[in-house]
Amino acid sequence: MNAPHPPKVAGIDSTVPAPAHTVAPVAAGASPAAPANPPTPPGAVLQDRLAGWVSDLTTLHELTERLARTAALDEALQELLRAGAALVGARRGLLVLEPGDGHGPDTTIGLGLARADLGHIETVPRSALSYGRILDGLAGGEGGIAEPDLFAVEGLDPRHREVAARLGYAASYALPLTTDTAGRLGVAVWLYDEPAEPGERQRHLAGLYARYAAEHLARLLELERTRTSMATMADELLPARLPRVAGVQLAARHRTGPRGGGDWYDALPLPDAALGLAVGSVTGSGPSAVAAMGRLRASLRAYAVMEGEDPVAVLSDLELLLRLTEPARSATALFGYCEPAARKITLAGAGHSPPLLIGQRRTEFVETSVSAPLGMLACWEAPSVEILAEPGETVLLYTDGLLHRMGEATDRAFARLHAAAAGVPRALRGDPGAIADHVLRSVLPDGLDAAEGAEDVVVLAARFE
């Protein structure tokens, strides 16, 4: 009678191969009394096998938990490479992200490989590399490709041999990253310094991990595409370029948050050599906020052309339009009628943060009247203020997203912003773009593209000559 099949225990698939440290069974015909081979207690083999499965499942659980905590695509790719290297016993590797639907993003990252090393590998003909054969759908790559000794392979591509010798790897193991719904996403390849290949147990664990990782990557990939689409749509609704007006230099910096927001800016030439400057923010996020931002900006441009010399009237018209067309939404806005020849800006604000005036002898916030955002009251009204700038001074307009990204209380955020503006080096003060960049680098050390930056950021700088 055949021996009974070991049952599944606690969800463990009993058909997986035994771990490497499993006790070997007693050889047939061996004497049970032999001192060198004592009898194996009943059930010891199964117990050792179960212990190996539990150990492997614990390792897999820890690695997948770490991967699940990654929220950005680049971070997840790096984690996948590190975890996979630990599972297959390699030290270096690379991951080629190339979604099969052709919509990108396409990228190659390395583990223990510099960008120049990846460049050398990319000079090898694609069909000569294991990841190239998998990505191109050639036969034999469905379950992974092991190359235990590259230099022993007959007919190895000469360029591949040269690159492998230059980078110091002698073997590789490649696994496809695919899901049932998203299809092919890419390939992970791990490199060995000496001839080697992962054992059966290592391949099984790496395969389980790769299947889970591919599902996680598919979710992050879809999120990354959505973020890119939102940023592209928001950028298309903002000015393609800033106008050139005698007497003033302009510069703008803008980043859209991962969910897509409604922060915007504008600069448009007006009659009598004047210039309209505006920044604002629409409540909410996502496509609806971006669309509302586009409608609001277009309406403000029309009102500015008709009555731009009276900023209060411009914002009053905008408030009435917002209340009638989108009663469930509010917005903040700042509009200034700029006369470059007189170095004067007549400014009106609706619930917006005050501009900064940056010069050689002073750095100060412009005092504006306290007012409610548009759409918050039955009728918005606030007095305008005038800014008189000296030659060489810069007026910095910004949205509240800049303050929010600092992650501090409002008063401390304003203090940091003031300190950053006051600390602009003299050599940079002649360039409004350099001033904006210095301020942003000072208050946002992680940069505008930090993954945790959920808020839109808009900065508009106007320097008077």
ABEGO torsion letter per residue (X at the ends): XBBBBBBBBGGBBAABBBBAABBBBBBBGBBAABAABBBBBBGAAAAAAAAAAAAAAAAAAAAAAAAAABABAAAAAAAAAAAAAAAAGBABBBBBBBBAAGAOBBBBBBBGBBAAAAAAAAABBAAABAAAAAAAGBBGAAAEBBBABAAABBGBBAAAAAAAAAAGBABBBBBBBBBAAAEBAEBBBBBBABBBBBBAAAAAAAAAAAAAAAAAAAAAAAAAAAAAAAAAAAAAABBABBBBBBGBBBBBBBBBBAAEBABBBBBBBBBGGBBBBBBBBBBEBEAAAAAAAAAAAAAAAAAAAAAAABAAAAAAAAAAAAAAABAABBBBBBBBBBBAAAGBBBBBBBGBBBBBBBBAABBBBBBBBBBBBBGABABBBBBBBBBBBBBGBBBBBBBAAAAAAAGBBAAAAAAAAAAAAAABBAAAAABAAAAAAAAAAAABAAEAABAABABBBBBBBBBBX
